[in-house]
Amino acid sequence: MIYKVLLASCILLILNVGFVYAEQGDKVAGKEVFERRCIQCHGENGEGNGRVADKVYPPPRNFTWGTFKYKTSPGDQVPRDEDLLRTINEGFGEASMPAWRDLMTEKEKRDVIAYEKTFSDIFETEKPPEEIDYGKEVSFSEQSVIKGKELYEREGCPECHGEGGKGDGIKKLKDIWGTREWPRNLTKPWTYNGGNKRKNIFARITIGIPGTPMPSFADKKSQKYLNEEERWHIVNYVISLADETKRVKKEDEDKPLKAKYINGELPLDVHAPEWKGAPFKALKLYPQDQANEKYFKPTNDGITVRALFNDKDIIFLLEWDDRTKSVPGDTDAEKMSEGEVFEDAIAVQFPMAILPRIPIQEQLPSIRHGDKEFGVNVWYWNSGTTSVPQLTNVIYSNGIEDKSIEPGSKVNLEGKGEYKGGIWKVVLKKDIKTSNSKNNFQFETDRLIPISFANWDGSNGGKGRKHTATQWDWLILKKE
């Protein structure tokens, strides 16, 4: 009997020691994990100055400051270990912090947390914090969404996040370290750095984001105080703003964009009813990183494309979220711009000709404006300036340094753009067949056509080679 009691006690002791060890982590072992996994961004001494730090947005966290943006502990208290673990597991939305959930063991995660906490003495002087009180959760309902919208507007949230939550507010924001802060686009919850579950959103509203202009709405001494029920109403309103049509879906990646046949004239109007029934495809925009003047800090992250065609022409509706309308010479644009204002712009790229049916990797021109063997056509549109109207060009290119440009008016390329509520909508229309078959792309039905897109954000340094772009994708024209 005594033996059994002793054995049970030893097992319990081992389990308890193991649990404490797993919770606290081993900072010595964590140093090795940090140097293998984290040092490239966060730097040798955790100062956020790793060798790739200047190429990512937002900048890597400087752990020596002891300020952590995304946590569930009240007020100015240090983050909980669970907060640091969530960041490691899930990363930050579509920012540079990756999700390590399946790439690190649980022990490695706890160990690197223990080492991370050695960079600042706040963890030595502060007591382990408790989690915030979530109160009684308010279920999602139409009534709650209406109340949340009223509170969202009353508390001045549109000044940063915009009337429709696109992040297109009227304030130019910076954090306490002097870094430009672009307000979150609330219609894209998959980009939330602090998580997009209901409790994640409630925590952001309750705690704010330390070090940034995002305030806490749970401080009773503040004019922006909201009780728990009011905060849950805002959570429900934020959830209602999600626009899943902008999400790039994995199951759609290998499906071509289908152009819809119209028996009639094609509308040069972004609001024409014909667009409502047209198939669409959402595509991811990546920073241009293959040529000089690389663009590593974009804020426009995706584009949605629709296409219509008839027996003469083809037309595209290109739609993307942009926090700022960039028109050089416009006073409001200059106030919101990160540096000099350039034109917002979009481009569609095709090969100059349908290439032979050989393996796909040999069939595509270089994504970098084609190459000497296979040239490309680029249909280009920009927003113009206060003194110059919107512009369209067709660019004939056999590589970045080998190109010629024709005004859209000379080659039947028409374009028209409208900016409203944080969204650019641009239509580009051109004839399907041209007399100049050597350089101009000739569209054919019932076969896959390579297509790609590029985007310039003029208020965020977008100009020339500083742009985002999609990978090569596919378009198909079918009459049925």
Number of C-alpha atoms within 10 A of each C-alpha: 6 7 8 9 10 11 12 12 12 12 12 12 12 12 12 12 12 12 12 11 14 16 18 15 21 19 20 12 16 21 22 15 19 23 15 10 15 19 21 17 24 23 21 16 16 24 17 22 19 17 13 15 19 15 15 16 18 19 19 24 20 19 19 17 13 16 18 18 18 22 27 27 21 20 17 10 18 22 23 16 19 16 18 19 18 20 22 20 18 17 19 21 19 14 17 17 21 14 17 17 16 9 11 15 11 15 17 21 25 26 25 26 25 21 20 19 19 17 17 16 12 16 15 10 9 10 10 14 14 13 15 15 12 14 10 9 15 15 12 15 13 12 11 20 22 15 17 23 20 14 18 22 13 11 14 13 17 19 17 23 23 23 18 17 24 23 26 28 23 17 16 16 17 15 14 10 8 9 13 15 15 18 22 19 23 23 22 21 22 16 18 19 19 23 21 17 14 14 15 18 22 24 28 23 21 27 23 23 21 19 14 17 15 19 18 21 24 20 16 11 8 11 9 14 17 20 13 19 16 17 26 29 27 24 29 25 25 21 20 17 17 17 12 13 12 21 20 16 13 8 7 12 15 9 13 18 23 20 24 24 18 15 10 10 11 19 15 18 17 19 12 10 10 14 18 10 9 16 14 21 20 21 23 19 20 19 20 22 15 11 11 9 13 15 21 17 22 22 18 20 20 21 24 19 22 22 25 22 24 19 14 13 16 22 24 22 24 22 23 21 25 26 28 25 27 29 24 22 14 14 11 14 20 18 15 21 20 14 12 14 25 26 22 25 25 27 22 20 24 27 29 22 19 18 15 10 8 9 8 10 7 11 15 22 23 19 20 16 23 25 17 12 9 19 23 28 24 27 24 24 27 25 26 19 18 12 10 10 10 17 19 25 22 24 22 23 24 23 19 13 9 13 15 10 13 14 14 20 13 9 15 16 20 19 25 19 21 15 17 12 18 21 17 23 19 24 22 23 23 19 19 17 16 16 8 10 11 10 17 22 21 18 19 14 12 11 13 16 22 21 21 19 25 21 30 26 26 28 26 24 20 23 19 9 16 23 28 27 25 21 14 16 17 18 19 20 23 14 13 6
